[in-house]
Amino acid sequence: MLSDEDVKTFLSYLANAQQVSPNTQKVALNALAFLYNQFLNQPLGKIA
């Protein structure tokens, strides 16, 4: 399972290395949140 810091690192990677749009970053974050909430039955954690 990913830690909060792993998720931040992944989203930073998308923004900086892959230069994806902010909307794509939001979709990635929402997908991770859905995975955690619906399948792992625990909150993703604090990302901000």
mmJSON file of the N, C-alpha and C atoms, coordinates in Angstrom:
{"data_MODEL":{"atom_site":{
"group_PDB":["ATOM","ATOM","ATOM","ATOM","ATOM","ATOM","ATOM","ATOM","ATOM","ATOM","ATOM","ATOM","ATOM","ATOM","ATOM","ATOM","ATOM","ATOM","ATOM","ATOM","ATOM","ATOM","ATOM","ATOM","ATOM","ATOM","ATOM","ATOM","ATOM","ATOM","ATOM","ATOM","ATOM","ATOM","ATOM","ATOM","ATOM","ATOM","ATOM","ATOM","ATOM","ATOM","ATOM","ATOM","ATOM","ATOM","ATOM","ATOM","ATOM","ATOM","ATOM","ATOM","ATOM","ATOM","ATOM","ATOM","ATOM","ATOM","ATOM","ATOM","ATOM","ATOM","ATOM","ATOM","ATOM","ATOM","ATOM","ATOM","ATOM","ATOM","ATOM","ATOM","ATOM","ATOM","ATOM","ATOM","ATOM","ATOM","ATOM","ATOM","ATOM","ATOM","ATOM","ATOM","ATOM","ATOM","ATOM","ATOM","ATOM","ATOM","ATOM","ATOM","ATOM","ATOM","ATOM","ATOM","ATOM","ATOM","ATOM","ATOM","ATOM","ATOM","ATOM","ATOM","ATOM","ATOM","ATOM","ATOM","ATOM","ATOM","ATOM","ATOM","ATOM","ATOM","ATOM","ATOM","ATOM","ATOM","ATOM","ATOM","ATOM","ATOM","ATOM","ATOM","ATOM","ATOM","ATOM","ATOM","ATOM","ATOM","ATOM","ATOM","ATOM","ATOM","ATOM","ATOM","ATOM","ATOM","ATOM","ATOM","ATOM","ATOM","ATOM","ATOM"],
"id":[1,2,3,4,5,6,7,8,9,10,11,12,13,14,15,16,17,18,19,20,21,22,23,24,25,26,27,28,29,30,31,32,33,34,35,36,37,38,39,40,41,42,43,44,45,46,47,48,49,50,51,52,53,54,55,56,57,58,59,60,61,62,63,64,65,66,67,68,69,70,71,72,73,74,75,76,77,78,79,80,81,82,83,84,85,86,87,88,89,90,91,92,93,94,95,96,97,98,99,100,101,102,103,104,105,106,107,108,109,110,111,112,113,114,115,116,117,118,119,120,121,122,123,124,125,126,127,128,129,130,131,132,133,134,135,136,137,138,139,140,141,142,143,144],
"type_symbol":["N","C","C","N","C","C","N","C","C","N","C","C","N","C","C","N","C","C","N","C","C","N","C","C","N","C","C","N","C","C","N","C","C","N","C","C","N","C","C","N","C","C","N","C","C","N","C","C","N","C","C","N","C","C","N","C","C","N","C","C","N","C","C","N","C","C","N","C","C","N","C","C","N","C","C","N","C","C","N","C","C","N","C","C","N","C","C","N","C","C","N","C","C","N","C","C","N","C","C","N","C","C","N","C","C","N","C","C","N","C","C","N","C","C","N","C","C","N","C","C","N","C","C","N","C","C","N","C","C","N","C","C","N","C","C","N","C","C","N","C","C","N","C","C"],
"label_atom_id":["N","CA","C","N","CA","C","N","CA","C","N","CA","C","N","CA","C","N","CA","C","N","CA","C","N","CA","C","N","CA","C","N","CA","C","N","CA","C","N","CA","C","N","CA","C","N","CA","C","N","CA","C","N","CA","C","N","CA","C","N","CA","C","N","CA","C","N","CA","C","N","CA","C","N","CA","C","N","CA","C","N","CA","C","N","CA","C","N","CA","C","N","CA","C","N","CA","C","N","CA","C","N","CA","C","N","CA","C","N","CA","C","N","CA","C","N","CA","C","N","CA","C","N","CA","C","N","CA","C","N","CA","C","N","CA","C","N","CA","C","N","CA","C","N","CA","C","N","CA","C","N","CA","C","N","CA","C","N","CA","C","N","CA","C","N","CA","C"],
"label_alt_id":[null,null,null,null,null,null,null,null,null,null,null,null,null,null,null,null,null,null,null,null,null,null,null,null,null,null,null,null,null,null,null,null,null,null,null,null,null,null,null,null,null,null,null,null,null,null,null,null,null,null,null,null,null,null,null,null,null,null,null,null,null,null,null,null,null,null,null,null,null,null,null,null,null,null,null,null,null,null,null,null,null,null,null,null,null,null,null,null,null,null,null,null,null,null,null,null,null,null,null,null,null,null,null,null,null,null,null,null,null,null,null,null,null,null,null,null,null,null,null,null,null,null,null,null,null,null,null,null,null,null,null,null,null,null,null,null,null,null,null,null,null,null,null,null],
"label_comp_id":["MET","MET","MET","LEU","LEU","LEU","SER","SER","SER","ASP","ASP","ASP","GLU","GLU","GLU","ASP","ASP","ASP","VAL","VAL","VAL","LYS","LYS","LYS","THR","THR","THR","PHE","PHE","PHE","LEU","LEU","LEU","SER","SER","SER","TYR","TYR","TYR","LEU","LEU","LEU","ALA","ALA","ALA","ASN","ASN","ASN","ALA","ALA","ALA","GLN","GLN","GLN","GLN","GLN","GLN","VAL","VAL","VAL","SER","SER","SER","PRO","PRO","PRO","ASN","ASN","ASN","THR","THR","THR","GLN","GLN","GLN","LYS","LYS","LYS","VAL","VAL","VAL","ALA","ALA","ALA","LEU","LEU","LEU","ASN","ASN","ASN","ALA","ALA","ALA","LEU","LEU","LEU","ALA","ALA","ALA","PHE","PHE","PHE","LEU","LEU","LEU","TYR","TYR","TYR","ASN","ASN","ASN","GLN","GLN","GLN","PHE","PHE","PHE","LEU","LEU","LEU","ASN","ASN","ASN","GLN","GLN","GLN","PRO","PRO","PRO","LEU","LEU","LEU","GLY","GLY","GLY","LYS","LYS","LYS","ILE","ILE","ILE","ALA","ALA","ALA"],
"label_asym_id":["A","A","A","A","A","A","A","A","A","A","A","A","A","A","A","A","A","A","A","A","A","A","A","A","A","A","A","A","A","A","A","A","A","A","A","A","A","A","A","A","A","A","A","A","A","A","A","A","A","A","A","A","A","A","A","A","A","A","A","A","A","A","A","A","A","A","A","A","A","A","A","A","A","A","A","A","A","A","A","A","A","A","A","A","A","A","A","A","A","A","A","A","A","A","A","A","A","A","A","A","A","A","A","A","A","A","A","A","A","A","A","A","A","A","A","A","A","A","A","A","A","A","A","A","A","A","A","A","A","A","A","A","A","A","A","A","A","A","A","A","A","A","A","A"],
"label_entity_id":["1","1","1","1","1","1","1","1","1","1","1","1","1","1","1","1","1","1","1","1","1","1","1","1","1","1","1","1","1","1","1","1","1","1","1","1","1","1","1","1","1","1","1","1","1","1","1","1","1","1","1","1","1","1","1","1","1","1","1","1","1","1","1","1","1","1","1","1","1","1","1","1","1","1","1","1","1","1","1","1","1","1","1","1","1","1","1","1","1","1","1","1","1","1","1","1","1","1","1","1","1","1","1","1","1","1","1","1","1","1","1","1","1","1","1","1","1","1","1","1","1","1","1","1","1","1","1","1","1","1","1","1","1","1","1","1","1","1","1","1","1","1","1","1"],
"label_seq_id":[1,1,1,2,2,2,3,3,3,4,4,4,5,5,5,6,6,6,7,7,7,8,8,8,9,9,9,10,10,10,11,11,11,12,12,12,13,13,13,14,14,14,15,15,15,16,16,16,17,17,17,18,18,18,19,19,19,20,20,20,21,21,21,22,22,22,23,23,23,24,24,24,25,25,25,26,26,26,27,27,27,28,28,28,29,29,29,30,30,30,31,31,31,32,32,32,33,33,33,34,34,34,35,35,35,36,36,36,37,37,37,38,38,38,39,39,39,40,40,40,41,41,41,42,42,42,43,43,43,44,44,44,45,45,45,46,46,46,47,47,47,48,48,48],
"pdbx_PDB_ins_code":[null,null,null,null,null,null,null,null,null,null,null,null,null,null,null,null,null,null,null,null,null,null,null,null,null,null,null,null,null,null,null,null,null,null,null,null,null,null,null,null,null,null,null,null,null,null,null,null,null,null,null,null,null,null,null,null,null,null,null,null,null,null,null,null,null,null,null,null,null,null,null,null,null,null,null,null,null,null,null,null,null,null,null,null,null,null,null,null,null,null,null,null,null,null,null,null,null,null,null,null,null,null,null,null,null,null,null,null,null,null,null,null,null,null,null,null,null,null,null,null,null,null,null,null,null,null,null,null,null,null,null,null,null,null,null,null,null,null,null,null,null,null,null,null],
"Cartn_x":[0.844,0.0,0.891,0.446,1.214,1.012,2.084,1.968,1.53,1.174,0.806,1.945,3.158,4.333,4.528,4.239,4.325,3.339,2.142,1.128,1.575,2.096,2.603,3.726,4.623,5.739,5.24,4.257,3.693,3.03,2.246,1.578,2.593,3.654,4.727,5.43,5.641,6.249,5.394,4.085,3.201,3.319,3.353,3.399,4.737,5.825,7.147,7.799,7.881,8.586,7.725,6.457,5.577,4.82,4.851,4.224,2.756,2.02,0.599,-0.175,-1.359,-2.182,-2.692,-3.07,-3.653,-4.886,-5.675,-6.861,-6.475,-5.402,-4.932,-4.448,-3.798,-3.359,-4.562,-5.611,-6.827,-7.463,-7.475,-8.036,-7.223,-5.903,-5.045,-5.31,-5.41,-5.688,-7.056,-8.06,-9.403,-9.426,-8.668,-8.603,-7.972,-6.905,-6.28,-7.218,-7.923,-8.869,-9.996,-10.482,-11.529,-11.016,-9.803,-9.209,-9.142,-8.64,-8.507,-9.865,-10.797,-12.104,-12.968,-12.995,-13.919,-13.357,-12.067,-11.506,-10.64,-9.94,-9.082,-9.776,-10.952,-11.767,-11.009,-10.231,-9.574,-9.333,-9.302,-9.082,-7.662,-7.513,-6.202,-5.248,-5.742,-4.893,-4.806,-4.03,-3.895,-2.812,-3.176,-2.237,-1.715,-2.521,-2.143,-1.034],
"Cartn_y":[-1.168,0.0,1.233,2.266,3.511,4.375,5.008,5.976,7.315,8.237,9.584,10.208,9.989,10.554,9.932,8.644,7.982,8.605,8.884,9.489,10.881,11.655,13.001,12.915,11.959,11.783,11.419,10.528,10.13,11.31,12.087,13.239,14.292,14.472,15.396,14.907,13.597,13.004,13.284,13.11,13.404,14.854,15.741,17.174,17.589,17.127,17.608,16.812,15.518,14.7,14.429,14.173,13.845,15.055,16.135,17.4,17.236,16.48,16.309,17.524,17.695,18.845,18.669,19.782,19.699,18.796,18.792,17.918,16.448,16.088,14.702,14.327,15.255,15.013,14.784,15.565,15.406,14.043,13.61,12.295,11.198,11.32,10.326,10.293,11.453,11.52,10.929,11.261,10.717,9.199,8.689,7.237,6.559,7.141,6.568,6.637,7.754,7.901,6.867,6.654,5.647,4.261,3.932,2.637,2.424,3.419,3.297,3.188,4.043,4.071,2.853,2.434,1.39,-0.027,-0.193,-1.54,-1.865,-0.873,-1.118,-0.755,-0.109,0.27,1.085,2.047,2.991,4.289,5.386,6.68,6.771,7.549,7.735,8.45,9.396,10.151,11.6,12.331,13.754,13.968,14.587,14.79,16.225,17.146,18.562,18.952],
"Cartn_z":[0.0,0.0,0.0,-0.677,-0.765,0.472,0.899,1.986,1.396,2.275,1.815,1.027,1.483,0.808,-0.578,-0.72,-2.029,-3.017,-2.552,-3.418,-3.839,-2.908,-3.24,-4.265,-4.068,-4.997,-6.388,-6.458,-7.743,-8.451,-7.723,-8.337,-8.765,-7.996,-8.387,-9.644,-9.719,-10.912,-12.143,-12.009,-13.132,-13.567,-12.595,-12.902,-13.487,-12.901,-13.281,-14.407,-14.26,-15.25,-16.489,-16.277,-17.397,-17.928,-17.2,-17.588,-17.998,-17.187,-17.467,-16.954,-17.462,-17.082,-15.65,-15.033,-13.688,-13.638,-14.707,-14.717,-14.689,-15.373,-15.354,-13.964,-13.285,-11.919,-11.004,-11.202,-10.399,-10.642,-11.91,-12.236,-11.551,-11.573,-10.913,-9.41,-8.793,-7.357,-7.039,-7.838,-7.618,-7.797,-8.751,-8.954,-7.743,-7.206,-6.006,-4.808,-4.663,-3.555,-3.679,-4.889,-5.119,-4.753,-5.182,-4.859,-3.354,-2.658,-1.202,-0.524,-0.915,-0.241,-0.562,-1.81,-2.232,-2.107,-2.345,-2.38,-1.172,-0.649,0.503,1.814,1.702,2.858,3.896,3.414,4.321,3.574,4.293,3.625,3.075,2.032,1.418,2.345,3.107,4.015,3.581,4.288,4.011,2.96,1.849,0.755,0.718,1.114,0.999,1.935],
"occupancy":[1.0,1.0,1.0,1.0,1.0,1.0,1.0,1.0,1.0,1.0,1.0,1.0,1.0,1.0,1.0,1.0,1.0,1.0,1.0,1.0,1.0,1.0,1.0,1.0,1.0,1.0,1.0,1.0,1.0,1.0,1.0,1.0,1.0,1.0,1.0,1.0,1.0,1.0,1.0,1.0,1.0,1.0,1.0,1.0,1.0,1.0,1.0,1.0,1.0,1.0,1.0,1.0,1.0,1.0,1.0,1.0,1.0,1.0,1.0,1.0,1.0,1.0,1.0,1.0,1.0,1.0,1.0,1.0,1.0,1.0,1.0,1.0,1.0,1.0,1.0,1.0,1.0,1.0,1.0,1.0,1.0,1.0,1.0,1.0,1.0,1.0,1.0,1.0,1.0,1.0,1.0,1.0,1.0,1.0,1.0,1.0,1.0,1.0,1.0,1.0,1.0,1.0,1.0,1.0,1.0,1.0,1.0,1.0,1.0,1.0,1.0,1.0,1.0,1.0,1.0,1.0,1.0,1.0,1.0,1.0,1.0,1.0,1.0,1.0,1.0,1.0,1.0,1.0,1.0,1.0,1.0,1.0,1.0,1.0,1.0,1.0,1.0,1.0,1.0,1.0,1.0,1.0,1.0,1.0],
"B_iso_or_equiv":[0.0,0.0,0.0,0.0,0.0,0.0,0.0,0.0,0.0,0.0,0.0,0.0,0.0,0.0,0.0,0.0,0.0,0.0,0.0,0.0,0.0,0.0,0.0,0.0,0.0,0.0,0.0,0.0,0.0,0.0,0.0,0.0,0.0,0.0,0.0,0.0,0.0,0.0,0.0,0.0,0.0,0.0,0.0,0.0,0.0,0.0,0.0,0.0,0.0,0.0,0.0,0.0,0.0,0.0,0.0,0.0,0.0,0.0,0.0,0.0,0.0,0.0,0.0,0.0,0.0,0.0,0.0,0.0,0.0,0.0,0.0,0.0,0.0,0.0,0.0,0.0,0.0,0.0,0.0,0.0,0.0,0.0,0.0,0.0,0.0,0.0,0.0,0.0,0.0,0.0,0.0,0.0,0.0,0.0,0.0,0.0,0.0,0.0,0.0,0.0,0.0,0.0,0.0,0.0,0.0,0.0,0.0,0.0,0.0,0.0,0.0,0.0,0.0,0.0,0.0,0.0,0.0,0.0,0.0,0.0,0.0,0.0,0.0,0.0,0.0,0.0,0.0,0.0,0.0,0.0,0.0,0.0,0.0,0.0,0.0,0.0,0.0,0.0,0.0,0.0,0.0,0.0,0.0,0.0],
"pdbx_formal_charge":[null,null,null,null,null,null,null,null,null,null,null,null,null,null,null,null,null,null,null,null,null,null,null,null,null,null,null,null,null,null,null,null,null,null,null,null,null,null,null,null,null,null,null,null,null,null,null,null,null,null,null,null,null,null,null,null,null,null,null,null,null,null,null,null,null,null,null,null,null,null,null,null,null,null,null,null,null,null,null,null,null,null,null,null,null,null,null,null,null,null,null,null,null,null,null,null,null,null,null,null,null,null,null,null,null,null,null,null,null,null,null,null,null,null,null,null,null,null,null,null,null,null,null,null,null,null,null,null,null,null,null,null,null,null,null,null,null,null,null,null,null,null,null,null],
"auth_seq_id":[1,1,1,2,2,2,3,3,3,4,4,4,5,5,5,6,6,6,7,7,7,8,8,8,9,9,9,10,10,10,11,11,11,12,12,12,13,13,13,14,14,14,15,15,15,16,16,16,17,17,17,18,18,18,19,19,19,20,20,20,21,21,21,22,22,22,23,23,23,24,24,24,25,25,25,26,26,26,27,27,27,28,28,28,29,29,29,30,30,30,31,31,31,32,32,32,33,33,33,34,34,34,35,35,35,36,36,36,37,37,37,38,38,38,39,39,39,40,40,40,41,41,41,42,42,42,43,43,43,44,44,44,45,45,45,46,46,46,47,47,47,48,48,48],
"auth_comp_id":["MET","MET","MET","LEU","LEU","LEU","SER","SER","SER","ASP","ASP","ASP","GLU","GLU","GLU","ASP","ASP","ASP","VAL","VAL","VAL","LYS","LYS","LYS","THR","THR","THR","PHE","PHE","PHE","LEU","LEU","LEU","SER","SER","SER","TYR","TYR","TYR","LEU","LEU","LEU","ALA","ALA","ALA","ASN","ASN","ASN","ALA","ALA","ALA","GLN","GLN","GLN","GLN","GLN","GLN","VAL","VAL","VAL","SER","SER","SER","PRO","PRO","PRO","ASN","ASN","ASN","THR","THR","THR","GLN","GLN","GLN","LYS","LYS","LYS","VAL","VAL","VAL","ALA","ALA","ALA","LEU","LEU","LEU","ASN","ASN","ASN","ALA","ALA","ALA","LEU","LEU","LEU","ALA","ALA","ALA","PHE","PHE","PHE","LEU","LEU","LEU","TYR","TYR","TYR","ASN","ASN","ASN","GLN","GLN","GLN","PHE","PHE","PHE","LEU","LEU","LEU","ASN","ASN","ASN","GLN","GLN","GLN","PRO","PRO","PRO","LEU","LEU","LEU","GLY","GLY","GLY","LYS","LYS","LYS","ILE","ILE","ILE","ALA","ALA","ALA"],
"auth_asym_id":["A","A","A","A","A","A","A","A","A","A","A","A","A","A","A","A","A","A","A","A","A","A","A","A","A","A","A","A","A","A","A","A","A","A","A","A","A","A","A","A","A","A","A","A","A","A","A","A","A","A","A","A","A","A","A","A","A","A","A","A","A","A","A","A","A","A","A","A","A","A","A","A","A","A","A","A","A","A","A","A","A","A","A","A","A","A","A","A","A","A","A","A","A","A","A","A","A","A","A","A","A","A","A","A","A","A","A","A","A","A","A","A","A","A","A","A","A","A","A","A","A","A","A","A","A","A","A","A","A","A","A","A","A","A","A","A","A","A","A","A","A","A","A","A"],
"auth_atom_id":["N","CA","C","N","CA","C","N","CA","C","N","CA","C","N","CA","C","N","CA","C","N","CA","C","N","CA","C","N","CA","C","N","CA","C","N","CA","C","N","CA","C","N","CA","C","N","CA","C","N","CA","C","N","CA","C","N","CA","C","N","CA","C","N","CA","C","N","CA","C","N","CA","C","N","CA","C","N","CA","C","N","CA","C","N","CA","C","N","CA","C","N","CA","C","N","CA","C","N","CA","C","N","CA","C","N","CA","C","N","CA","C","N","CA","C","N","CA","C","N","CA","C","N","CA","C","N","CA","C","N","CA","C","N","CA","C","N","CA","C","N","CA","C","N","CA","C","N","CA","C","N","CA","C","N","CA","C","N","CA","C","N","CA","C","N","CA","C"],
"pdbx_PDB_model_num":[1,1,1,1,1,1,1,1,1,1,1,1,1,1,1,1,1,1,1,1,1,1,1,1,1,1,1,1,1,1,1,1,1,1,1,1,1,1,1,1,1,1,1,1,1,1,1,1,1,1,1,1,1,1,1,1,1,1,1,1,1,1,1,1,1,1,1,1,1,1,1,1,1,1,1,1,1,1,1,1,1,1,1,1,1,1,1,1,1,1,1,1,1,1,1,1,1,1,1,1,1,1,1,1,1,1,1,1,1,1,1,1,1,1,1,1,1,1,1,1,1,1,1,1,1,1,1,1,1,1,1,1,1,1,1,1,1,1,1,1,1,1,1,1]
}}}
